[in-house]
Every structure is written in structure tokens, then in C-alpha cells.
Amino acid sequence: MSANFKLNLKGLNELMKSPEMEAALEEAGSAVANAADGNYGVRVHQAKWVAIANVYPEDKKSARKALRKGTLTRALSSVGLKM
């Protein structure tokens, strides 16, 4: 028994850039920013095919901490996300 599937790229692109996807990314980014030790912000924006969330340090102290101690990477795993 075999099934045939056709990928609807237009529908997939619409889903990946939808307001619901942006809201989910904002929620995940906020969870990472809150779990990280420091002052971090979240920005969600549209790329060509998908919406993207960025978590970034908002001051020099947090930027140094993120580089030296890996605070953002550790925060990812603490909230159950993988890099």
C-alpha cells in the first residue's frame, strides 16, 4: 500500500509566515530571553520564506556573558528548545 503526497509550497510558506507562527516564535523567544541570565530582547521578523525570531543582548554586559558563558545556548536547552 502506497500513498502519494503533493507538497503545497505556497500553503507551507503562508503557514510559516502567518501571524500564528509569529506569535509562537515570540513566545518561544521570550521564554529563552527570560531563562537567560542577563538583559535580552526578542525580535520577530519576516525572511523570504519564513518568520524568524532573534534573541539578542540589549547591553554590553549581557553580550559579554552570552559570548563567554553561553547564556543564550544554555537558556535554549533549559526551555526545551534545540539549536
VENKAVEN-V106552 format. One record per pair of residues at least 12 apart in sequence whose C-alpha atoms are under 6 Angstrom apart, sorted by sequence separation. I is the first residue (numbers start at 0). GAP is how many residues later the second one is. D is the distance in Angstrom with one decimal. If there is no record, write none. Layout:
# VENKAVEN-V106552
i=<I/I>
gap=<GAP/GAP>
d=<D/D>
This chain:
# VENKAVEN-V106552
i=<41/28/41/40/40/39/39/39/38/38/37/24/16/15/16/35/12/35/35/34/31/31>
gap=<12/13/13/14/15/16/17/18/19/23/24/28/33/34/34/35/36/36/39/40/43/44>
d=<5.6/5.9/4.6/5.6/5.4/5.4/4.4/5.3/5.7/5.8/5.1/5.8/5.0/4.9/5.0/5.6/5.7/5.8/5.0/5.3/5.4/5.7>
